[in-house]
């Protein structure tokens, strides 16, 4: 990019949208992504060492992929060439390569090619990048909102490093909004905003910095003070009563859990949607569902835990808004699953016993015997291997002597746990009531 083009770009940016005007000028001004750019982190080390590798920047919209690419190129004094895979093709790549070679020959300057939406390139187009990335003619910074494992071919992935950008936290978005209100290139202190209005915008943005700044610009366009009412009008969205740190937060999550426990999928879905539409972090809701799958469903339907964990993983893969679909699938499944709290009751009993009895000795036949001395002491010698017996079971003591006969897990009669209950009753009946301490039971 020559001097005149750079000046023209600066002029365009100065007249551009607020989100464009507020792009940071250095890594130190970047908000968020500390796991990548903080002291000692991967990208900070790369910049300080002057050896920027080719990267795939993967993250949701508005997390700073383009900004980060510009900053990395600037910090390493490299020329920055930007393309979009939506409109660019192999011909554009060849031209960029030719210019990069000439730039390196005449000025000794490296070239960073930023390819936005790299997942839009087909295999042939991605293959056209390979030799130039491999030779170092170009440093490729590809940006994508899609999982690179599925959308970028393996040959190109092997020559790049994938870094994951995360959605911005509410406090990080608040910092950006406050900067925009005060900065000369932003709103220059000409507009005031109520704190609850800024928080409403930050919650509504869903971790997207561009969306938050665009919302603030829209709310400030009419002049005057930005209040919640003004922000609602600008965003065409109602500010729902929900304080993530206050009473309403705990009331709504309580209603959500109790609705699932009460097998009411409609109510559970309502409370989940209300949390999400109010700006609650989806991971918080998903973590509660994973807990619920063990605490309130347990072995009555072991698949419930699989569904809940899969919903969490699917959200991490998809983000919003598509991530609401596996969340809805999970909350309706959990609501209608048979219920049992036997798992949490079992742990509670075991914990209470451990706290009461302390560290009771492990029975000798259950101990390992890795040394000759331990073998001479008889450790493990009387152990009976269940797979050597019919039904893979043999009567044998597993609890410490002081706890023989103590029971913690009592399966319920609901769903799949009923079968576990029958199995456990059968085992206990076979063990009989005349167990004696020792290896034989």
N, C-alpha and C positions, 0 to 999 in steps of 0.2 A: 504494500500500500504506500503510494508516494505522498509527499508533503501536502499537495493540493487536495488529494482524495481524503487524507486524514482530517484536514481543516473542514472540508465539506461535510464529512461525517459528523464532526463535532457540532457544526451549525445545525444539521438536521436533528441530532440528538437533543440540542437545546430547545428546539421547537416541538419535540416529540411528546409522547405521553409521559405521565409522571413516572411510570415504571421504568421507562427508558432513561429518563433524566436522572434517576436515582441509582443507576448502576454504579457500584463501587469502583474506585480508581486503583485500589490495591488490595492485596489479600488481607491486609490488616483491617480494612473497612468491611470485609465480607461478613455477613451475619449468617450464622448457621454453618453446618458441615464442619464443625470443629474436629470430628473424627478423621477428617481428611487433611485439613489445613492447619490444625493447631500445632504448637511446638512439638517437634519430633515426629510428627505424623507423615504419612507417605508423600503427599503432594508438597508439603513444606520442605521435606528433605530433598525432593527432586528439584525444586526451585533453587534452594540454597546450594545444591551441588551442581546446578547448571546442566543437568542431564535429564530433560523431560522425556519420559517414555511415551510411546503411543498408548492411548487410553480409550476405553469405552465408558462414557459417563452415563450411568443408568439411574433414572429417578423420575418421580412424578413431575407433571408440569409445574413451572414456577418455583423450582427448587434451586435454580441458579446454574444450570448446565452451561448455557451460553456465556454467562458472566464469568464463570470459573474458567472456561476455555480461554477467553480474552485475557484474563488476569495471568494465567499460566504462561501464555505466549508473551505477554508484555514483560513479565518478571524474568524471562529467559532471553529477552531481547530478540525474539524470533519474529519474522514477518507473519502476519495473521491473515489467512485466506478463509473466507466463510462461504459455505455452500449449503443448500438444502437438497436432500436426496429426493424430495418431491419433484423438483424441477431440473436438477443436474443429471448429467449422464457421463458415459465414458469419455466423450469428446472434451467435456469440461475438466475431467481428471487429467487427461493428457496435456491440456493447456496449463493447468496448475503445476504439473510435474515439470514441464519445459521452463516455466517461469522460475520454479524453485531451483532447478539446475543452474540457470543463468544467475540467479541471485547469489547462490553459493559460490559460483565461479568468479563473479565480479566483486562481490562485497564480503564473501565469507559468512553470509548470514543464513541461518537455518529458517525453514518454513514450517509453520504449523497449519495444517489443513483441518478446519473445523467442519465436520459434516453432520449437519443437524438431521434428525430422523433417519439415521443410518439404516434402520430396519426396513425402510422403504426401498432400499437398493436390492435388486435381485442377485442371485448367486454370481452371474457373469459380471455384473457391475462391481460387486464386492471383490471378486477375483482380480479385477483390473487394478485394485489398490495394492495387492499383495507384494509384487516385486519392489515397488517404490517404498513401501513401509519397511520391507525386509532390508533394503539397501540403506535406509535412512535418508533417502532423498526428501521424504516428507515425514513429519511427525503427525500422525493421525490422532485427532481427538473427535471421536464419534459420539453423538448424543442420541439417546433413545429412551422412550417411556416404556418400551416392551422388554421382556426378559431376553437378554442377549443370547442365552443358551439356546433359545428357539429361533431367534430372528437374525443372528449373525453367524455366518458359516464358520466351521471349526478351524479352517486354515487361518482365517483372519483373527479369530479369537486367540489362537496360539501365538500370534505375533503382537498381541495387545494385552493390556491388563484392564480388567473390569473393576471400576470403582462405583460404589452405590451411594447416591445422594438420598437423604431422607427428607420427608416433609418438614417444614419449619414448625417449631413449637409456637404456642400462642405468645409467650413472652418475647420470642425472637421477632415475631411479626409486629408486636407492639413497639419494639425498638425501631423497626423500619418505619412504621407509621409516624412515630414521634420525630424521627430524623427528617422525614419528608415534610412535616409541618414546619420545621425550623430551617431547613437547608435553603440557601439562596437559589440553587438549581431546582429545588422542589417548590413548595408553596411559600417559602420565604417569610414565614411568620405573619403572613397576611390573613391567615384563617386560624381560628381557635376551635378546639374540639373537646367535648366532654370525655372523660376517661371511660365511662361506660359505653359510649359510642365507639371509641377505638377498640375496646374489648369485644364489642359485638362484631365489628368488622373483622378483627383477628380470628374470632371463633368461626365466623361464617366462611372465611377464606379457605379453610380446610388444609392448611399447611402450604398454600400457594402464595408466594410473595407478590407475583404479578397481579393476581386476583385481588389481594388486599390493597395494593397501591392504586389499582384501577378503581376499586370501590371508594377509597378515600377521595380520589380525584372527582368522581361523580358526585359524592356527597358535598364536596366543597365548591362545586361549580356554580351553585346559586348564590354564593357569598353568604356572609353571616356565620353564625356558630354552628358547628356540626354536632347535633344532638342525636340521641338514639332514633327519634322520630324522623329526622332528616336522613339518617343512614338507612332506615327502613324504607323510606320512599325511594331513595336512590337505588337501593338493591332490590326493591320489589319483594322484600322478604320480611316477615314478622320476627321481631326479637322475642324468642320464647323465654319464659321465666325458667332459668336454670343456671344456678351458680355452681361452677365445677368445684368450688372450694367450700360451699356453704350447705345449709340445711336442705335446700331443694335438691342438690346433688344426691345426698344420701336418701332422701325420700323417694326419688325416682328410681334409683338403682335398687332400693328395697322393694318397690312395687314390681319392678322387672323380674327380680328373682322369685318373689312370692307368686307371681303370675305363672312362671314356668313350673314352680313346685305344685301349683294348683291345677296344672294341666289345662291352662287356658291360653292357646296359641295366639288368639286375637289380642288379648290384653298384653301378653309378652311382646308381641310385635309392635303394638302401639308404643309401649314404653321404650323399647329399643329405638324405634324411629324418632321418638321425641328427643332422646339423648343425642342421636346422630345429627338431627336437624338443628339442635341447639349448639353444636360444635364440640360435643364430647369426643375425645380421642377414641377411635374405633378399637384400638388394641385394648383399652381398658374394658370395654364391653365384652370383647372376645375372651379376655382372660377370665372374666366372671363366668362366662359360659363353660370354659374348660374346667374351672373349679366346680361348677354346678354338676357337670357330667359325672364327676366322681362322688361329690358330696351328697347329691340328691337322687341320682340315677344309679350310679355304681354298677354292681354286677347284675342288676335287674335287666340291664341292656348294655353290655360292654361296648357295643358299637357306638353308643352315645359319645364316649370319650374320643373315639376315632373321628366321628363327625365334627366334634367341637375343635379338635386340634387341626383337622383338615381345613376347617373354615378359617382358622387363624393363619395357616400357611397360604391359603388361597388369597386372603386379603393382602398378605405381604407381597404376593406375586402380582396382584391386580391393582391394588390401591382403590381409590374412590373415583367414580361412583360405582364401578362394576363390583367392587368388593362387598357392596350391600347385598348382593344376591346370595353368595355362600353364607353370609351372616343370617339372612332370612331363612335359608334352608336349615341352618343349624338351630335357630331359636324355635322354629316350628317342630323340628324333630325332638329336641329336648323337652319341649312342652308336652308332647304326646307320648313320650317314652314311659314305660312302667317305672315306678319310683321305689327307691330303697335307700335308707340312710345307714345301712349296716356297715359300710366302709368307714364312715367317720366315727361311728360308735365303737367299732373295733379298735381303731387307732387310739381313741380316747381311753379305752380300758387298758390297752397295752402301755400307754404312756403313764397312766396312773400307777400301774403295777411296777413299772421300771423306777418311777420316782419313790415308791414305797420301799422296794426291796433292794435297790442299788445294783451293784455289779455282781450278780450271782455267778458262780463258776460254771463253765461249760462242761457238760458230762464228758468223761474221758473218751468214750467211744466215738464222740463227734469231733474230737480234736484231730488236727493233722499231725503227722509224725515225720517231719522232714529230716530229723537227725537220729543217729543211733540211740542216743540217750533217751529221746522221747519214745522211740519204739520199745526200749527196755522198760519204760515206765507204763507200757501198755496202751499208749494213746492210739486210738483208731483201730486197735486190733479186734475189738468186739463189734465193730460197725458191720451192719448187714445191708448190703446193696439192694435196694428195692427192685431193681430190674432183674435180679436173679430169682425173683419169686413170682408166683402166679398173680396176675392183676397188677403187677408192679407195686406191690404193697406188702409190708411185713410189720408185725407189731413191734414197735421200738420206741424208746423214750427220746424225745427231742427237746423238751423243756428242762430247765434246771430242776434238781431234785425238789427244791422247795416249792416249785410251781406245778408239779405233776397234777393233772386234772383241771388246771385253770383254763378257762375258755374266754376268748376275746371276740372271735368272729362268729356271729350268729346270723346266717343268711335269712332273708325274708322269704315270703311266698309269692313275690311279684316277678313276672317275666322270667328271664333266664335264670334268675337267682333261685327260683323254686327247684330247678334241676340241681344246682349246686347244694342246696339244702338237703335234698335226698341223698346226694353223693356223700356229704359230710356225715349224715346220720348213719349211713351204711358203714362208713369207715369207723365211726365211734362205736357202733354196735359190734363190729368185728374185734376192735381193740378190747372190748369188755370193760368190766369195772374192777378187775383184779390186777391192774398194772402195778408192778413193783419197780422201785428205782433200780436202774442198772441197764445194761446193754440190751437185754432181751425184752424189756418192758414188762 
